[in-house]
Amino acid sequence: MSAAWTMETAGAGDWPAAPSGAGALLSVEHLTMRFGGLIAVEDVSFVAGKSEITAIIGPNGAGKTTVFNCLTGFYKPTVGRLALDRGERAFLLERMDDFRIAQHARVARTFQNIRLFPAMSVLENLIVAQHNRLMRASGFTVAGLIGFGGYRAAEREAVELARHWLAKVGLIAAADTNAGGLPYGAQRRLEIARAMCTRPVLLCLDEPAAGLNPRETAELSDLVVSIRDQERIGVLLIEHDMGVVMGIADHIIVLDYGRKISDGTPEAVRADPTVVKAYLGEDDPDLPDPPGGRDGGGG
């Protein structure tokens, strides 16, 4: 195994070897999520590679967002192992609290509905995302108020990182504007910038192109690709726009009624008759970049 399982994430440390497969960042094994008698996700397994965009698609109600909620600690899976391998350290996400997944495993996410702090400035939204490092620099005391050197240095670094990402998403001129006053598409980009200020190794994007016009969608696609290529992190993507998915994904997992029905490259998934039937309800041999099919809501 390339990384030692930490005691805080692996209990007694007697779990078997880390995820199989070269370059695997995330290994999901036999994930099942039940809510009483309802099975939202059933026995789903997949691997997401390092420095790759892995899309999770499927008709409405297929279980896509439930998978995200399990990965980020909003839900505790009924069954399954969620292993994140960072190389130097590895984590079993199903055993971790949600805030530890974000802080220690370094998994960040955005949501279907925008969740910014609308009354705070654009810059402040990105500073808040770095509160863990700032609190450590303050010694969890009033050192930040007094202005100790270590805290001041951490604060400058936080502002520099925030400004870097504002420039990256084209919002540097709006740094002092209240986030709630931004246009919808700009708020979407700000959410991604805020997630990136946590310095994730895995970025989970839940419907980032929802509600965007074609120009904004193209800009967002370019941003996600640049994050993969320049930051060298893994991206998990839930998206309804099949043009976006087929255009930027390296790997696609298809869910239907909580089960995985296809797993492969965009070309292989597009030609999979099981996927065509799930989206179109017919055995058409070709899947011509569908505009979303039944996948019009959460999931």
Phi and psi restraints in degrees (value plus and minus 20) as a CYANA .aco file:
   2 SER   PHI     -98.1   -58.1
   2 SER   PSI     -40.5    -0.5
   3 ALA   PHI    -158.8  -118.8
   3 ALA   PSI     123.4   163.4
   4 ALA   PHI     -98.7   -58.7
   4 ALA   PSI     114.4   154.4
   5 TRP   PHI     -92.6   -52.6
   5 TRP   PSI     110.1   150.1
   6 THR   PHI     -94.5   -54.5
   6 THR   PSI     130.5   170.5
   7 MET   PHI     -82.7   -42.7
   7 MET   PSI     -56.2   -16.2
   8 GLU   PHI     -88.5   -48.5
   8 GLU   PSI     -45.5    -5.5
   9 THR   PHI    -122.7   -82.7
   9 THR   PSI     -43.1    -3.1
  10 ALA   PHI    -136.0   -96.0
  10 ALA   PSI      -1.4    38.6
  11 GLY   PHI      40.6    80.6
  11 GLY   PSI    -142.0  -102.0
  12 ALA   PHI     -98.6   -58.6
  12 ALA   PSI     -22.3    17.7
  13 GLY   PHI      56.8    96.8
  13 GLY   PSI       2.6    42.6
  14 ASP   PHI    -124.8   -84.8
  14 ASP   PSI       2.0    42.0
  15 TRP   PHI     -97.3   -57.3
  15 TRP   PSI     136.7   176.7
  16 PRO   PHI     -89.8   -49.8
  16 PRO   PSI    -198.1  -158.1
  17 ALA   PHI     -77.6   -37.6
  17 ALA   PSI     137.2   177.2
  18 ALA   PHI     -85.5   -45.5
  18 ALA   PSI     156.5   196.5
  19 PRO   PHI     -71.4   -31.4
  19 PRO   PSI     121.5   161.5
  20 SER   PHI    -103.1   -63.1
  20 SER   PSI     142.3   182.3
  21 GLY   PHI      80.3   120.3
  21 GLY   PSI     109.3   149.3
  22 ALA   PHI     -85.3   -45.3
  22 ALA   PSI     115.4   155.4
  23 GLY   PHI      54.2    94.2
  23 GLY   PSI      -5.3    34.7
  24 ALA   PHI     -93.9   -53.9
  24 ALA   PSI     106.7   146.7
  25 LEU   PHI    -115.3   -75.3
  25 LEU   PSI     -65.0   -25.0
  26 LEU   PHI    -146.4  -106.4
  26 LEU   PSI     110.7   150.7
  27 SER   PHI    -143.2  -103.2
  27 SER   PSI      94.5   134.5
  28 VAL   PHI    -122.3   -82.3
  28 VAL   PSI     102.3   142.3
  29 GLU   PHI    -144.5  -104.5
  29 GLU   PSI      96.0   136.0
  30 HIS   PHI      35.6    75.6
  30 HIS   PSI      22.8    62.8
  31 LEU   PHI     -89.5   -49.5
  31 LEU   PSI     105.5   145.5
  32 THR   PHI    -154.2  -114.2
  32 THR   PSI     114.2   154.2
  33 MET   PHI    -151.4  -111.4
  33 MET   PSI      97.0   137.0
  34 ARG   PHI    -132.9   -92.9
  34 ARG   PSI     121.3   161.3
  35 PHE   PHI    -139.3   -99.3
  35 PHE   PSI      72.7   112.7
  36 GLY   PHI      44.0    84.0
  36 GLY   PSI    -142.1  -102.1
  37 GLY   PHI    -108.5   -68.5
  37 GLY   PSI     -22.4    17.6
  38 LEU   PHI    -112.9   -72.9
  38 LEU   PSI     106.6   146.6
  39 ILE   PHI    -120.2   -80.2
  39 ILE   PSI      86.6   126.6
  40 ALA   PHI    -101.7   -61.7
  40 ALA   PSI     -57.5   -17.5
  41 VAL   PHI    -156.4  -116.4
  41 VAL   PSI     112.7   152.7
  42 GLU   PHI    -150.2  -110.2
  42 GLU   PSI      91.7   131.7
  43 ASP   PHI      33.5    73.5
  43 ASP   PSI      30.7    70.7
  44 VAL   PHI    -115.0   -75.0
  44 VAL   PSI     109.4   149.4
  45 SER   PHI    -150.9  -110.9
  45 SER   PSI     118.7   158.7
  46 PHE   PHI    -185.4  -145.4
  46 PHE   PSI     145.3   185.3
  47 VAL   PHI    -142.9  -102.9
  47 VAL   PSI     114.5   154.5
  48 ALA   PHI    -130.7   -90.7
  48 ALA   PSI     107.9   147.9
  49 GLY   PHI    -103.1   -63.1
  49 GLY   PSI     138.7   178.7
  50 LYS   PHI     -88.1   -48.1
  50 LYS   PSI     121.3   161.3
  51 SER   PHI      35.8    75.8
  51 SER   PSI      18.2    58.2
  52 GLU   PHI    -152.8  -112.8
  52 GLU   PSI     133.7   173.7
  53 ILE   PHI    -119.1   -79.1
  53 ILE   PSI      94.9   134.9
  54 THR   PHI    -129.4   -89.4
  54 THR   PSI      97.2   137.2
  55 ALA   PHI    -116.4   -76.4
  55 ALA   PSI     119.0   159.0
  56 ILE   PHI    -134.1   -94.1
  56 ILE   PSI      94.2   134.2
  57 ILE   PHI    -144.5  -104.5
  57 ILE   PSI     151.7   191.7
  58 GLY   PHI     137.2   177.2
  58 GLY   PSI     143.6   183.6
  59 PRO   PHI     -79.5   -39.5
  59 PRO   PSI     144.7   184.7
  60 ASN   PHI     -76.2   -36.2
  60 ASN   PSI     113.5   153.5
  61 GLY   PHI      60.4   100.4
  61 GLY   PSI      -5.4    34.6
  62 ALA   PHI     -96.3   -56.3
  62 ALA   PSI     -35.2     4.8
  63 GLY   PHI      88.8   128.8
  63 GLY   PSI      -8.5    31.5
  64 LYS   PHI     -84.6   -44.6
  64 LYS   PSI     -72.7   -32.7
  65 THR   PHI     -87.4   -47.4
  65 THR   PSI     -49.8    -9.8
  66 THR   PHI     -81.9   -41.9
  66 THR   PSI     -58.6   -18.6
  67 VAL   PHI     -80.9   -40.9
  67 VAL   PSI     -66.9   -26.9
  68 PHE   PHI     -78.1   -38.1
  68 PHE   PSI     -64.2   -24.2
  69 ASN   PHI     -83.9   -43.9
  69 ASN   PSI     -52.5   -12.5
  70 CYS   PHI     -91.8   -51.8
  70 CYS   PSI     -61.2   -21.2
  71 LEU   PHI     -85.5   -45.5
  71 LEU   PSI     -53.1   -13.1
  72 THR   PHI    -120.9   -80.9
  72 THR   PSI     -12.9    27.1
  73 GLY   PHI      67.3   107.3
  73 GLY   PSI     -16.5    23.5
  74 PHE   PHI     -87.4   -47.4
  74 PHE   PSI     -55.4   -15.4
  75 TYR   PHI    -140.4  -100.4
  75 TYR   PSI     128.9   168.9
  76 LYS   PHI    -118.8   -78.8
  76 LYS   PSI      99.4   139.4
  77 PRO   PHI     -77.8   -37.8
  77 PRO   PSI     125.0   165.0
  78 THR   PHI     -86.9   -46.9
  78 THR   PSI     -62.6   -22.6
  79 VAL   PHI    -163.0  -123.0
  79 VAL   PSI     130.5   170.5
  80 GLY   PHI     105.3   145.3
  80 GLY   PSI     142.4   182.4
  81 ARG   PHI    -142.3  -102.3
  81 ARG   PSI     113.6   153.6
  82 LEU   PHI    -141.7  -101.7
  82 LEU   PSI      78.2   118.2
  83 ALA   PHI    -127.7   -87.7
  83 ALA   PSI     102.9   142.9
  84 LEU   PHI    -129.4   -89.4
  84 LEU   PSI     101.7   141.7
  85 ASP   PHI    -131.6   -91.6
  85 ASP   PSI      87.4   127.4
  86 ARG   PHI    -112.1   -72.1
  86 ARG   PSI     -12.8    27.2
  87 GLY   PHI      71.9   111.9
  87 GLY   PSI     -91.1   -51.1
  88 GLU   PHI     -98.8   -58.8
  88 GLU   PSI     -42.9    -2.9
  89 ARG   PHI    -164.2  -124.2
  89 ARG   PSI     136.0   176.0
  90 ALA   PHI    -156.1  -116.1
  90 ALA   PSI     131.6   171.6
  91 PHE   PHI    -156.3  -116.3
  91 PHE   PSI     122.9   162.9
  92 LEU   PHI    -121.9   -81.9
  92 LEU   PSI      80.0   120.0
  93 LEU   PHI     -85.1   -45.1
  93 LEU   PSI     -51.3   -11.3
  94 GLU   PHI     -86.9   -46.9
  94 GLU   PSI     -34.0     6.0
  95 ARG   PHI    -119.8   -79.8
  95 ARG   PSI     -17.5    22.5
  96 MET   PHI    -130.5   -90.5
  96 MET   PSI     129.6   169.6
  97 ASP   PHI     -89.2   -49.2
  97 ASP   PSI     136.7   176.7
  98 ASP   PHI     -80.4   -40.4
  98 ASP   PSI     -60.9   -20.9
  99 PHE   PHI     -90.0   -50.0
  99 PHE   PSI     -48.2    -8.2
 100 ARG   PHI     -93.7   -53.7
 100 ARG   PSI     -52.5   -12.5
 101 ILE   PHI     -81.9   -41.9
 101 ILE   PSI     -62.4   -22.4
 102 ALA   PHI     -91.0   -51.0
 102 ALA   PSI     -62.5   -22.5
 103 GLN   PHI    -100.5   -60.5
 103 GLN   PSI     -64.8   -24.8
 104 HIS   PHI    -118.4   -78.4
 104 HIS   PSI     -66.5   -26.5
 105 ALA   PHI     -96.7   -56.7
 105 ALA   PSI     -40.9    -0.9
 106 ARG   PHI      44.3    84.3
 106 ARG   PSI      34.2    74.2
 107 VAL   PHI    -128.0   -88.0
 107 VAL   PSI     104.9   144.9
 108 ALA   PHI    -139.1   -99.1
 108 ALA   PSI     136.4   176.4
 109 ARG   PHI    -166.9  -126.9
 109 ARG   PSI     139.4   179.4
 110 THR   PHI    -135.5   -95.5
 110 THR   PSI     151.0   191.0
 111 PHE   PHI    -140.4  -100.4
 111 PHE   PSI     144.5   184.5
 112 GLN   PHI     -79.6   -39.6
 112 GLN   PSI     -64.7   -24.7
 113 ASN   PHI    -119.0   -79.0
 113 ASN   PSI     114.1   154.1
 114 ILE   PHI     -80.6   -40.6
 114 ILE   PSI     112.9   152.9
 115 ARG   PHI    -148.9  -108.9
 115 ARG   PSI      38.0    78.0
 116 LEU   PHI    -106.5   -66.5
 116 LEU   PSI     153.8   193.8
 117 PHE   PHI    -116.7   -76.7
 117 PHE   PSI      75.3   115.3
 118 PRO   PHI     -85.0   -45.0
 118 PRO   PSI     -48.3    -8.3
 119 ALA   PHI    -106.8   -66.8
 119 ALA   PSI     -25.5    14.5
 120 MET   PHI    -115.1   -75.1
 120 MET   PSI     136.8   176.8
 121 SER   PHI     -89.4   -49.4
 121 SER   PSI     143.4   183.4
 122 VAL   PHI     -77.0   -37.0
 122 VAL   PSI     -65.1   -25.1
 123 LEU   PHI     -84.4   -44.4
 123 LEU   PSI     -63.0   -23.0
 124 GLU   PHI     -82.5   -42.5
 124 GLU   PSI     -54.1   -14.1
 125 ASN   PHI     -79.8   -39.8
 125 ASN   PSI     -54.6   -14.6
 126 LEU   PHI    -102.5   -62.5
 126 LEU   PSI     -47.8    -7.8
 127 ILE   PHI     -88.9   -48.9
 127 ILE   PSI     -61.1   -21.1
 128 VAL   PHI     -78.9   -38.9
 128 VAL   PSI     -55.0   -15.0
 129 ALA   PHI     -83.6   -43.6
 129 ALA   PSI     -36.4     3.6
 130 GLN   PHI    -126.6   -86.6
 130 GLN   PSI       0.5    40.5
 131 HIS   PHI     -83.4   -43.4
 131 HIS   PSI     -49.7    -9.7
 132 ASN   PHI     -82.3   -42.3
 132 ASN   PSI     -65.8   -25.8
 133 ARG   PHI     -87.7   -47.7
 133 ARG   PSI     -57.2   -17.2
 134 LEU   PHI     -87.9   -47.9
 134 LEU   PSI     -57.5   -17.5
 135 MET   PHI     -86.3   -46.3
 135 MET   PSI     -60.3   -20.3
 136 ARG   PHI     -83.1   -43.1
 136 ARG   PSI     -60.7   -20.7
 137 ALA   PHI     -84.9   -44.9
 137 ALA   PSI     -48.5    -8.5
 138 SER   PHI    -101.9   -61.9
 138 SER   PSI     -26.4    13.6
 139 GLY   PHI      49.9    89.9
 139 GLY   PSI      -0.5    39.5
 140 PHE   PHI      36.4    76.4
 140 PHE   PSI      15.2    55.2
 141 THR   PHI    -152.7  -112.7
 141 THR   PSI    -181.6  -141.6
 142 VAL   PHI    -108.2   -68.2
 142 VAL   PSI      -4.3    35.7
 143 ALA   PHI     -78.5   -38.5
 143 ALA   PSI     -51.7   -11.7
 144 GLY   PHI     -86.0   -46.0
 144 GLY   PSI     -57.5   -17.5
 145 LEU   PHI     -90.0   -50.0
 145 LEU   PSI     -57.1   -17.1
 146 ILE   PHI     -93.2   -53.2
 146 ILE   PSI     -48.5    -8.5
 147 GLY   PHI      71.2   111.2
 147 GLY   PSI      14.6    54.6
 148 PHE   PHI     -78.1   -38.1
 148 PHE   PSI     129.3   169.3
 149 GLY   PHI     -77.0   -37.0
 149 GLY   PSI     -62.1   -22.1
 150 GLY   PHI     -81.9   -41.9
 150 GLY   PSI     -59.7   -19.7
 151 TYR   PHI     -89.8   -49.8
 151 TYR   PSI     -62.8   -22.8
 152 ARG   PHI     -79.5   -39.5
 152 ARG   PSI     -60.0   -20.0
 153 ALA   PHI     -84.8   -44.8
 153 ALA   PSI     -62.7   -22.7
 154 ALA   PHI     -84.8   -44.8
 154 ALA   PSI     -57.5   -17.5
 155 GLU   PHI     -85.5   -45.5
 155 GLU   PSI     -63.3   -23.3
 156 ARG   PHI     -81.6   -41.6
 156 ARG   PSI     -61.8   -21.8
 157 GLU   PHI     -82.6   -42.6
 157 GLU   PSI     -60.3   -20.3
 158 ALA   PHI     -83.7   -43.7
 158 ALA   PSI     -61.9   -21.9
 159 VAL   PHI     -86.5   -46.5
 159 VAL   PSI     -61.0   -21.0
 160 GLU   PHI     -82.5   -42.5
 160 GLU   PSI     -62.9   -22.9
 161 LEU   PHI     -85.2   -45.2
 161 LEU   PSI     -61.7   -21.7
 162 ALA   PHI     -81.1   -41.1
 162 ALA   PSI     -64.8   -24.8
 163 ARG   PHI     -87.0   -47.0
 163 ARG   PSI     -54.1   -14.1
 164 HIS   PHI     -78.6   -38.6
 164 HIS   PSI     -66.5   -26.5
 165 TRP   PHI     -95.8   -55.8
 165 TRP   PSI     -49.4    -9.4
 166 LEU   PHI     -84.4   -44.4
 166 LEU   PSI     -60.7   -20.7
 167 ALA   PHI     -84.8   -44.8
 167 ALA   PSI     -59.4   -19.4
 168 LYS   PHI     -82.6   -42.6
 168 LYS   PSI     -57.6   -17.6
 169 VAL   PHI    -118.6   -78.6
 169 VAL   PSI     -10.8    29.2
 170 GLY   PHI      55.0    95.0
 170 GLY   PSI      10.5    50.5
 171 LEU   PHI    -142.4  -102.4
 171 LEU   PSI      -4.8    35.2
 172 ILE   PHI     -83.0   -43.0
 172 ILE   PSI     -53.1   -13.1
 173 ALA   PHI     -90.7   -50.7
 173 ALA   PSI     -37.9     2.1
 174 ALA   PHI    -122.4   -82.4
 174 ALA   PSI      -2.4    37.6
 175 ALA   PHI     -75.8   -35.8
 175 ALA   PSI     -55.3   -15.3
 176 ASP   PHI    -117.6   -77.6
 176 ASP   PSI     -15.4    24.6
 177 THR   PHI    -101.8   -61.8
 177 THR   PSI     123.3   163.3
 178 ASN   PHI     -81.8   -41.8
 178 ASN   PSI     115.1   155.1
 179 ALA   PHI     -79.6   -39.6
 179 ALA   PSI     -54.4   -14.4
 180 GLY   PHI     -87.2   -47.2
 180 GLY   PSI     -36.0     4.0
 181 GLY   PHI    -110.8   -70.8
 181 GLY   PSI     -22.0    18.0
 182 LEU   PHI     -95.7   -55.7
 182 LEU   PSI     131.8   171.8
 183 PRO   PHI     -80.4   -40.4
 183 PRO   PSI     139.0   179.0
 184 TYR   PHI     -76.4   -36.4
 184 TYR   PSI     -67.3   -27.3
 185 GLY   PHI     -82.9   -42.9
 185 GLY   PSI     -57.3   -17.3
 186 ALA   PHI     -86.9   -46.9
 186 ALA   PSI     -56.2   -16.2
 187 GLN   PHI     -84.0   -44.0
 187 GLN   PSI     -56.8   -16.8
 188 ARG   PHI     -81.4   -41.4
 188 ARG   PSI     -65.2   -25.2
 189 ARG   PHI     -86.7   -46.7
 189 ARG   PSI     -56.1   -16.1
 190 LEU   PHI     -84.0   -44.0
 190 LEU   PSI     -58.1   -18.1
 191 GLU   PHI     -80.2   -40.2
 191 GLU   PSI     -61.7   -21.7
 192 ILE   PHI     -86.3   -46.3
 192 ILE   PSI     -62.1   -22.1
 193 ALA   PHI     -80.9   -40.9
 193 ALA   PSI     -61.3   -21.3
 194 ARG   PHI     -82.7   -42.7
 194 ARG   PSI     -63.2   -23.2
 195 ALA   PHI     -81.6   -41.6
 195 ALA   PSI     -59.3   -19.3
 196 MET   PHI     -89.6   -49.6
 196 MET   PSI     -43.6    -3.6
 197 CYS   PHI     -90.2   -50.2
 197 CYS   PSI     -30.9     9.1
 198 THR   PHI    -104.8   -64.8
 198 THR   PSI     -21.5    18.5
 199 ARG   PHI      36.4    76.4
 199 ARG   PSI      38.1    78.1
 200 PRO   PHI     -96.1   -56.1
 200 PRO   PSI     139.5   179.5
 201 VAL   PHI    -120.4   -80.4
 201 VAL   PSI     -38.5     1.5
 202 LEU   PHI    -155.3  -115.3
 202 LEU   PSI     101.4   141.4
 203 LEU   PHI    -129.0   -89.0
 203 LEU   PSI     102.1   142.1
 204 CYS   PHI    -126.0   -86.0
 204 CYS   PSI      96.2   136.2
 205 LEU   PHI    -130.9   -90.9
 205 LEU   PSI      96.3   136.3
 206 ASP   PHI    -122.1   -82.1
 206 ASP   PSI      81.4   121.4
 207 GLU   PHI      36.3    76.3
 207 GLU   PSI      34.0    74.0
 208 PRO   PHI     -87.0   -47.0
 208 PRO   PSI     -43.8    -3.8
 209 ALA   PHI    -114.4   -74.4
 209 ALA   PSI     -15.6    24.4
 210 ALA   PHI     -81.8   -41.8
 210 ALA   PSI     108.0   148.0
 211 GLY   PHI      61.0   101.0
 211 GLY   PSI     -17.1    22.9
 212 LEU   PHI    -108.4   -68.4
 212 LEU   PSI     130.2   170.2
 213 ASN   PHI    -101.6   -61.6
 213 ASN   PSI     151.7   191.7
 214 PRO   PHI     -76.9   -36.9
 214 PRO   PSI     -60.0   -20.0
 215 ARG   PHI     -86.0   -46.0
 215 ARG   PSI     -64.7   -24.7
 216 GLU   PHI     -84.1   -44.1
 216 GLU   PSI     -56.8   -16.8
 217 THR   PHI     -84.1   -44.1
 217 THR   PSI     -62.1   -22.1
 218 ALA   PHI     -84.4   -44.4
 218 ALA   PSI     -60.8   -20.8
 219 GLU   PHI     -84.3   -44.3
 219 GLU   PSI     -60.7   -20.7
 220 LEU   PHI     -85.7   -45.7
 220 LEU   PSI     -61.2   -21.2
 221 SER   PHI     -79.3   -39.3
 221 SER   PSI     -64.1   -24.1
 222 ASP   PHI     -82.2   -42.2
 222 ASP   PSI     -58.9   -18.9
 223 LEU   PHI     -83.9   -43.9
 223 LEU   PSI     -65.6   -25.6
 224 VAL   PHI     -84.4   -44.4
 224 VAL   PSI     -61.6   -21.6
 225 VAL   PHI     -83.7   -43.7
 225 VAL   PSI     -60.7   -20.7
 226 SER   PHI     -86.5   -46.5
 226 SER   PSI     -54.1   -14.1
 227 ILE   PHI     -83.7   -43.7
 227 ILE   PSI     -64.7   -24.7
 228 ARG   PHI     -81.2   -41.2
 228 ARG   PSI     -66.8   -26.8
 229 ASP   PHI     -96.8   -56.8
 229 ASP   PSI     -58.1   -18.1
 230 GLN   PHI    -112.7   -72.7
 230 GLN   PSI     -55.8   -15.8
 231 GLU   PHI    -109.8   -69.8
 231 GLU   PSI     -36.8     3.2
 232 ARG   PHI      37.4    77.4
 232 ARG   PSI      26.4    66.4
 233 ILE   PHI    -137.4   -97.4
 233 ILE   PSI     146.8   186.8
 234 GLY   PHI    -105.6   -65.6
 234 GLY   PSI     124.7   164.7
 235 VAL   PHI    -146.0  -106.0
 235 VAL   PSI     107.8   147.8
 236 LEU   PHI    -124.5   -84.5
 236 LEU   PSI     110.1   150.1
 237 LEU   PHI    -148.4  -108.4
 237 LEU   PSI     103.2   143.2
 238 ILE   PHI    -123.3   -83.3
 238 ILE   PSI     105.5   145.5
 239 GLU   PHI    -172.9  -132.9
 239 GLU   PSI     121.4   161.4
 240 HIS   PHI    -108.4   -68.4
 240 HIS   PSI     -46.3    -6.3
 241 ASP   PHI     -97.9   -57.9
 241 ASP   PSI      85.2   125.2
 242 MET   PHI     -89.5   -49.5
 242 MET   PSI     -41.7    -1.7
 243 GLY   PHI     -84.9   -44.9
 243 GLY   PSI     -61.1   -21.1
 244 VAL   PHI     -84.8   -44.8
 244 VAL   PSI     -69.2   -29.2
 245 VAL   PHI     -79.7   -39.7
 245 VAL   PSI     -71.2   -31.2
 246 MET   PHI     -88.2   -48.2
 246 MET   PSI     -43.5    -3.5
 247 GLY   PHI    -103.1   -63.1
 247 GLY   PSI     -48.9    -8.9
 248 ILE   PHI    -143.0  -103.0
 248 ILE   PSI     -36.2     3.8
 249 ALA   PHI     -95.6   -55.6
 249 ALA   PSI     120.0   160.0
 250 ASP   PHI    -107.5   -67.5
 250 ASP   PSI     -44.9    -4.9
 251 HIS   PHI    -173.0  -133.0
 251 HIS   PSI     117.6   157.6
 252 ILE   PHI    -148.4  -108.4
 252 ILE   PSI     113.7   153.7
 253 ILE   PHI    -132.6   -92.6
 253 ILE   PSI     112.3   152.3
 254 VAL   PHI    -133.2   -93.2
 254 VAL   PSI     107.3   147.3
 255 LEU   PHI    -130.9   -90.9
 255 LEU   PSI     129.3   169.3
 256 ASP   PHI    -170.3  -130.3
 256 ASP   PSI     105.1   145.1
 257 TYR   PHI      31.3    71.3
 257 TYR   PSI      18.8    58.8
 258 GLY   PHI      64.0   104.0
 258 GLY   PSI     -22.5    17.5
 259 ARG   PHI    -134.7   -94.7
 259 ARG   PSI     129.4   169.4
 260 LYS   PHI     -97.9   -57.9
 260 LYS   PSI     106.5   146.5
 261 ILE   PHI    -133.3   -93.3
 261 ILE   PSI     -33.5     6.5
 262 SER   PHI    -179.2  -139.2
 262 SER   PSI     133.5   173.5
 263 ASP   PHI    -179.4  -139.4
 263 ASP   PSI      94.0   134.0
 264 GLY   PHI     152.4   192.4
 264 GLY   PSI    -182.3  -142.3
 265 THR   PHI     -91.8   -51.8
 265 THR   PSI     142.4   182.4
 266 PRO   PHI     -75.5   -35.5
 266 PRO   PSI     -60.3   -20.3
 267 GLU   PHI     -83.7   -43.7
 267 GLU   PSI     -64.0   -24.0
 268 ALA   PHI     -86.8   -46.8
 268 ALA   PSI     -60.9   -20.9
 269 VAL   PHI     -88.2   -48.2
 269 VAL   PSI     -60.6   -20.6
 270 ARG   PHI     -78.9   -38.9
 270 ARG   PSI     -54.2   -14.2
 271 ALA   PHI    -112.5   -72.5
 271 ALA   PSI     -21.6    18.4
 272 ASP   PHI     -95.8   -55.8
 272 ASP   PSI      96.5   136.5
 273 PRO   PHI     -82.3   -42.3
 273 PRO   PSI     -47.3    -7.3
 274 THR   PHI     -85.8   -45.8
 274 THR   PSI     -57.9   -17.9
 275 VAL   PHI     -88.9   -48.9
 275 VAL   PSI     -63.2   -23.2
 276 VAL   PHI     -78.7   -38.7
 276 VAL   PSI     -64.0   -24.0
 277 LYS   PHI     -86.0   -46.0
 277 LYS   PSI     -59.1   -19.1
 278 ALA   PHI     -84.0   -44.0
 278 ALA   PSI     -57.5   -17.5
 279 TYR   PHI    -104.2   -64.2
 279 TYR   PSI     -63.4   -23.4
 280 LEU   PHI    -127.2   -87.2
 280 LEU   PSI     -33.4     6.6
 281 GLY   PHI      53.7    93.7
 281 GLY   PSI       1.2    41.2
 282 GLU   PHI    -171.1  -131.1
 282 GLU   PSI     143.0   183.0
 283 ASP   PHI    -114.7   -74.7
 283 ASP   PSI      33.9    73.9
 284 ASP   PHI     -94.3   -54.3
 284 ASP   PSI     111.1   151.1
 285 PRO   PHI     -90.5   -50.5
 285 PRO   PSI     -34.7     5.3
 286 ASP   PHI    -140.2  -100.2
 286 ASP   PSI     124.3   164.3
 287 LEU   PHI    -138.5   -98.5
 287 LEU   PSI      74.7   114.7
 288 PRO   PHI    -105.0   -65.0
 288 PRO   PSI      54.8    94.8
 289 ASP   PHI      25.6    65.6
 289 ASP   PSI      43.3    83.3
 290 PRO   PHI     -79.9   -39.9
 290 PRO   PSI     125.6   165.6
 291 PRO   PHI     -95.2   -55.2
 291 PRO   PSI     -20.6    19.4
 292 GLY   PHI     123.1   163.1
 292 GLY   PSI     -43.5    -3.5
 293 GLY   PHI      32.6    72.6
 293 GLY   PSI    -153.1  -113.1
 294 ARG   PHI     -97.8   -57.8
 294 ARG   PSI     -29.8    10.2
 295 ASP   PHI    -101.8   -61.8
 295 ASP   PSI      48.8    88.8
 296 GLY   PHI    -127.3   -87.3
 296 GLY   PSI     -17.0    23.0
 297 GLY   PHI    -158.8  -118.8
 297 GLY   PSI    -171.3  -131.3
 298 GLY   PHI     -92.5   -52.5
 298 GLY   PSI    -167.8  -127.8
